[in-house]
Amino acid sequence: MMALAGYPLGIRCMFLDRSATSPAAQVAPILTGDLEDAAQLAALAACSDVVTFDWENISGAALAPLEKLTRVRPPRAALEVSQDRLAEKTLFSKLRIPTTAHAAIDSKEQLVRAAARLGLPGILKTRRLGYDGKGQFLLRSSSELDAAWAASGGTGLIYEKFQDFSREISIVGARSTAGQTVFYPLSSNTHGGGILHYSIAPFLNGKLERSARIYLKRVMNALDYIGVLTIEFFMVKGRLIANEMAPRVHNSGHWTIEGCVTSQFENHLRAICGLPLGSTRALGHTAMVNFLGKMPDRAELLAIDGLAFHDYGKDPRPGRKLGHCTILKKRTTERNSALVDALKLIEWC
Ligand code: AMP
């Protein structure tokens, strides 16, 4: 999606991916290898004006040598903060961004104390390498403590109070090399088993939108950020509680491809290439639905008026994000009824 956004701007992307048949390889030249393969990363940097990433589990140590060869954007510090749930929450707190009550856990005694202090239910999560609900263990009562502890692997964990949220919301924005910032309208996100099922945007709530923009801008400025940055929030009693940040284009921003004047992918490229940022104005009311584990019937979905179809060309695997569709309509009522129609044709597995 990044390569496709770059084409009209004359920006040519080259990728590093593990597989020669990856989605990126289907639209752009590719180097294959492990994402932390030093020689391949150096080769990529040697032929690039700027290197970026759309996955945050690449170590800062692997990227550091590239900074001598070319520009690496967003800054490595942002990547490193987002890789550690504890560092992320510490940054949120430092910037006066409300976040979930939490405790670092490295022993079973600490877990027992944290569950008593913060209360149950709670979620035990790995601090690193968890995404899309991976590495998370729900504790409904103290009787589940032993099982969660055994399943978690034991160290480098965080215990979070379970948030009784009414909604999950995200904000996507971009900051340029000149310090210009733009913010997309809020997106309301529905997850299942920790993975995004569908988003509705714009989620219209002036008060929350103002707060979300202020919070995102604080993080961007604190990290001297360049590129697209996302924060995911829980909405609890009408307030935003930050869950996590992602230093990259985000699944909950895929709707911007059809739904906004400038997509998140284009604005990410504009930002990292030192270009002015484009308008984030919404063109209507959208719904974005992920295809998980199984591709739906393309012809059936395309029969829905105003629907755009995205097939990433991946091999199906349970829970794997294989593509998505976006519905764009003038009115919320039209968007909602087209979403109901689309959901009847999509099976998540
Ligand atoms: P994460 O990997 O932190 O984004 O978590 C994936 C999903 O799990 C979130 O989008 C929520 O639906 C759920 N979740 C994570 N943390 C909490 C929490 N502290 N309270 C309630 N639900 C949570």
Residues whose N, C-alpha, C, O or C-beta is under 5 A from the ligand:
A	BS01	AMP	T100 I123 Y131 D132 G133 E160 K161 F162 Q163 H191 G194
